[in-house]
Amino acid sequence: MNATVAPLVAGHESPAALVVRWVDRTIVGISTVLAIGTLAVMFLSLMAEVIVRYLTNQGMGWPTEMPNILFPWLVMGGVVLAAQRGQHIAVTALNGILGRGGNRLLLVAHQLLIAAAFFYLAWVGLDVIEITGSETYPVTGITAQWAYLALIYGFVGLGTTALTTLVRVLQADDPLSVRVHHVEEDL
């Protein structure tokens, strides 16, 4: 059993732990599909553009718009995945000085700040989505809203990850063990 989620009874997890695990797995699944899917679509569309251009000396046009539309999704999917795995750069100077209780308090405050900031950015981002609705890509006719919607996804994903991390920090025996990624978990 992972040390980041404390069981109430040996072999049984608390309802909060089950919800957190389900939310985290859902976020990881969606982010993985977004990252891999957008990378594949961008690669295939640009490869098709190169092949058509080589064979006909003319481009199709729409593949050149795909990176503008899809790259933000790739980036935000990766950012959310990194947050889920605890792989963002962290400054840990205070962690050595603080005890377990101090680290727990620091991490709780940190997660609350992160959640508030990213949910606020998602809320403000809705105004950006509204503004960008009139901008369309000339060949595909897709509005710029699709690219900017990636920011909203990322902000909500990061805010939700902060909330699930908060629950994990409150339940963990060692708050510093939360979101510590071990390579052997991938094997």
C-alpha positions in Angstrom: 0.0 0.0 0.0 1.3 3.5 -0.8 2.4 5.4 2.2 0.9 8.6 0.9 -2.7 7.5 1.7 -3.3 6.2 5.2 -5.7 3.2 5.5 -8.2 3.3 8.4 -8.1 -0.4 8.8 -5.4 -2.7 7.5 -6.2 -3.4 3.9 -9.0 -0.9 3.7 -8.7 2.7 2.5 -10.7 5.6 3.7 -13.5 6.9 1.4 -11.5 10.1 0.9 -8.4 8.1 -0.1 -10.5 6.1 -2.6 -11.9 9.3 -4.1 -8.5 10.9 -4.3 -7.0 7.9 -6.0 -9.9 7.8 -8.6 -9.6 11.6 -9.3 -5.8 11.3 -9.7 -6.0 8.3 -12.0 -8.7 10.1 -14.1 -6.5 13.2 -14.3 -3.4 11.1 -15.3 -5.5 9.2 -17.9 -6.9 12.3 -19.5 -3.5 14.1 -19.5 -1.7 11.1 -20.9 -4.3 10.8 -23.8 -4.0 14.5 -24.4 -0.2 14.5 -24.5 0.2 11.4 -26.7 -2.8 12.1 -28.9 -1.8 15.7 -29.7 1.8 14.7 -30.3 0.6 12.0 -32.7 -1.8 14.2 -34.6 0.7 17.0 -34.9 3.4 14.6 -36.2 1.0 12.8 -38.6 -0.4 16.1 -40.0 3.0 17.7 -40.5 4.3 14.5 -42.1 1.4 14.4 -44.5 2.1 18.1 -45.3 5.7 17.3 -46.1 4.8 14.3 -48.3 2.1 16.2 -50.2 4.4 19.2 -50.6 7.2 16.9 -51.9 4.9 15.1 -54.3 2.9 18.1 -55.6 5.0 21.2 -54.8 1.8 22.5 -53.0 0.9 22.3 -49.4 -2.5 21.3 -47.9 -2.5 24.3 -45.6 -4.3 22.9 -42.6 -1.4 20.8 -41.2 0.5 24.0 -40.6 -2.3 25.2 -38.3 -2.3 22.0 -36.2 0.7 23.0 -33.9 -0.9 26.3 -33.1 -4.1 24.5 -32.1 -2.6 21.4 -30.5 0.7 22.3 -28.9 -0.9 24.1 -25.9 -2.7 20.8 -25.2 0.5 18.9 -25.3 2.2 21.3 -23.0 -0.6 21.5 -20.4 -1.1 17.7 -20.5 2.6 17.4 -19.6 2.4 20.1 -16.9 -0.5 18.3 -15.2 1.2 14.9 -15.5 4.4 16.4 -13.9 2.3 17.8 -11.0 0.6 14.4 -10.5 4.0 12.7 -10.3 5.6 15.3 -8.2 8.2 16.1 -10.9 8.1 19.9 -10.9 11.2 21.7 -9.6 10.9 22.1 -5.8 12.8 24.2 -3.3 13.3 22.1 -0.2 15.5 24.3 1.9 12.9 24.7 4.7 12.0 21.0 4.7 15.2 20.0 6.5 14.7 22.6 9.2 11.0 21.9 9.8 9.8 18.8 11.6 7.1 16.5 10.4 4.3 18.8 11.8 6.0 21.9 10.3 6.3 20.3 6.9 2.7 19.2 7.0 1.6 22.8 7.9 3.8 24.2 5.1 2.5 21.7 2.5 -1.1 22.3 3.5 -0.7 26.0 3.1 1.2 25.5 -0.2 -1.5 23.3 -1.6 -4.3 25.7 -0.6 -2.4 28.6 -2.3 -1.8 26.5 -5.4 -5.4 25.5 -5.6 -6.7 29.0 -5.1 -4.3 30.5 -7.7 -5.0 27.9 -10.4 -8.8 27.9 -9.9 -8.7 31.7 -10.1 -6.6 31.5 -13.3 -9.1 29.1 -14.8 -12.0 31.5 -13.9 -10.1 34.4 -15.5 -9.3 32.2 -18.5 -13.0 31.9 -19.2 -12.9 35.6 -20.2 -10.0 34.8 -22.5 -12.0 32.0 -24.1 -14.8 34.4 -24.8 -12.5 37.0 -26.3 -10.7 34.5 -28.6 -14.0 33.1 -30.0 -13.8 35.6 -32.9 -10.3 34.6 -33.9 -10.4 31.7 -36.5 -7.6 29.9 -38.3 -8.0 30.6 -42.0 -7.7 27.1 -43.4 -9.4 24.9 -40.8 -11.9 27.6 -39.6 -11.2 26.4 -36.0 -11.4 29.2 -33.5 -8.5 30.1 -31.2 -10.7 29.1 -28.3 -9.6 25.5 -28.7 -6.0 26.4 -28.1 -6.8 28.6 -25.2 -9.1 26.0 -23.7 -5.9 24.0 -23.0 -4.9 26.6 -20.4 -8.2 26.2 -18.6 -7.8 22.4 -18.6 -4.3 22.8 -17.2 -5.3 25.3 -14.5 -8.2 23.1 -13.4 -6.0 20.0 -13.5 -3.3 21.7 -11.4 -5.9 23.1 -8.9 -7.5 19.6 -8.6 -4.1 18.0 -8.2 -3.4 20.5 -5.4 -6.6 19.5 -3.7 -5.9 15.7 -4.0 -2.4 16.4 -2.8 -3.8 18.3 0.2 -5.9 15.2 1.2 -2.8 13.0 0.8 -0.7 15.3 2.9 -3.3 15.3 5.7 -3.5 11.5 5.7 0.2 10.6 5.2 2.4 9.5 8.0 5.2 11.5 6.4 4.0 14.6 4.5 7.2 14.7 2.5 6.4 11.3 1.0 3.4 12.6 -0.9 3.8 12.9 -4.7 7.3 11.4 -4.5 7.6 9.5 -7.7 9.6 6.3 -7.7 10.8 4.9 -11.0 10.1 1.3 -10.0 6.4 2.2 -9.9 6.5 2.5 -13.7 7.9 -1.0 -14.2 
